[in-house]
Amino acid sequence: MNEQKNIFVTQPYLPPLDEFYPFLEKIWGNKWLTNNGEYHKEFEKALCEYLGVNHISLFANGTLAIITALQAMRITGEVITTPFSFVATTHSLWWNGIKPVFVDIDPVSYNIDPNKIEAAITPKTTAILPVHVYGKPCNTEKIQEIADIYGLKVIYDACHAFGVEKNGQSILNFGNMSILSFHATKVFTTFEGGAIVCNDESTKKRIDFLKNFGFADETTVVAPGINAKMNEFQAAFGLLQLNHIDKAIRMRQDVAEIYNEKLKNCVGVTLPAEVPGLRHTYPYYPILVNKEKFGLSRNQLFEKLKESNVFTRRYFYPLISQFPAYRGLESSKPDNLPVATSIAEEVLCLPMYPNLSVDEINLICNLITNN
Ligand SMILES: *Cc1c(COP(=O)(O)O)cnc(C)c1O
């Protein structure tokens, strides 16, 4: 039998190693390793320009960035959020002593369903924490409308939304803040890393204090901050990565196009919905597998692909609301979350990364269509 090499769901797109040496030499020369160094400042500026946003504050990772964003806005009480995301979204509320209130998702975008938000608001609600799942924009207009009526803050978990634009505009400028992750598995990576995008300078200043223990200057500590700083190594790598990111995104778009073409007639498989006017960066390629029409359940297809060394991921299953810390909440009941519950049972993320070859995509698609 032919030994098929492992194909994982993701693989980082790394720049040529020799391009990184000059950055390292400069760090070795300066001997300034962290705490708002040269590369840190340069990377913040370059990112603002690339992403088309006003202010960015870099972080050690995305989770600390969400936790700090909630601190910076003094969010307390209850926050409305989605169960269909990576656990860090809700964990960030927990680490702030905030009660998550889960609201069901939209069956097409997989994002929080704005029509169900109002029913979840109580006198304790202070904010909404939606996620641009798989980089597809939330219904930002409707969410802002509700937030304005009820006086709520909106913080977007935009960890999937690096470089996503709608009608030529960054989707990171909606709400009070947006959070990015530069983890190794994301479209844009600094190994570990993250950022908060915000609109005004005074907010950025407060965020910068909070991520550095609350220090405003040598002797002034304005709040019980945390250590969530990005170091010079990460910032330098990020700057280098920026030179390559447009190509990497184009390669992802090419992969998606082949999947779209090869799988479009596959009965029982729903492909990701097209969004008009979107610069989609394809952090994931999620399909839905309908057992009745397809013949295999999602889990059966997952196992079948695994037997051929194709390692897909069931993002997002189980729902966050099903984990022990959260399943006792009233809003976690499956009756409250029918759409999310059904999609979590059917979703499968196929391998998606810039260097996935045409042969590999063909192999994956043949395994799916020949069953
Ligand atoms: C990756 C991710 C995070 C966490 O980011 P880290 O940088 O890994 O801490 C949070 N939310 C979502 C939706 C993510 O995909």
Ligand as a Chemical Component Dictionary entry (heavy atoms), coordinates in Angstrom:
data_LIG
# 
_chem_comp.id                   LIG 
_chem_comp.type                 NON-POLYMER 
_chem_comp.pdbx_formal_charge   0 
_chem_comp.three_letter_code    LIG 
# 
loop_
_chem_comp_atom.comp_id 
_chem_comp_atom.atom_id 
_chem_comp_atom.alt_atom_id 
_chem_comp_atom.type_symbol 
_chem_comp_atom.charge 
_chem_comp_atom.model_Cartn_x 
_chem_comp_atom.model_Cartn_y 
_chem_comp_atom.model_Cartn_z 
_chem_comp_atom.pdbx_ordinal 
LIG C1 C1 C 0 -6.791  31.725 18.299 1  
LIG C2 C2 C 0 -8.018  32.298 18.894 2  
LIG C3 C3 C 0 -8.001  32.928 20.142 3  
LIG C4 C4 C 0 -6.823  32.900 21.060 4  
LIG O1 O1 O 0 -5.673  33.416 20.553 5  
LIG P1 P1 P 0 -4.241  32.983 21.159 6  
LIG O2 O2 O 0 -3.297  33.914 20.457 7  
LIG O3 O3 O 0 -4.038  31.545 20.795 8  
LIG O4 O4 O 0 -4.276  33.209 22.625 9  
LIG C5 C5 C 0 -9.177  33.531 20.587 10 
LIG N1 N1 N 0 -10.298 33.509 19.857 11 
LIG C6 C6 C 0 -10.355 32.901 18.659 12 
LIG C7 C7 C 0 -11.631 32.938 17.884 13 
LIG C8 C8 C 0 -9.221  32.253 18.150 14 
LIG O5 O5 O 0 -9.297  31.617 16.976 15 
# 
loop_
_chem_comp_bond.comp_id 
_chem_comp_bond.atom_id_1 
_chem_comp_bond.atom_id_2 
_chem_comp_bond.value_order 
_chem_comp_bond.pdbx_ordinal 
LIG C1 C2 SING 1  
LIG C2 C3 SING 2  
LIG C2 C8 DOUB 3  
LIG C3 C4 SING 4  
LIG C3 C5 DOUB 5  
LIG C4 O1 SING 6  
LIG O1 P1 SING 7  
LIG P1 O2 DOUB 8  
LIG P1 O3 SING 9  
LIG P1 O4 SING 10 
LIG C5 N1 SING 11 
LIG N1 C6 DOUB 12 
LIG C6 C7 SING 13 
LIG C6 C8 SING 14 
LIG C8 O5 SING 15 
# 
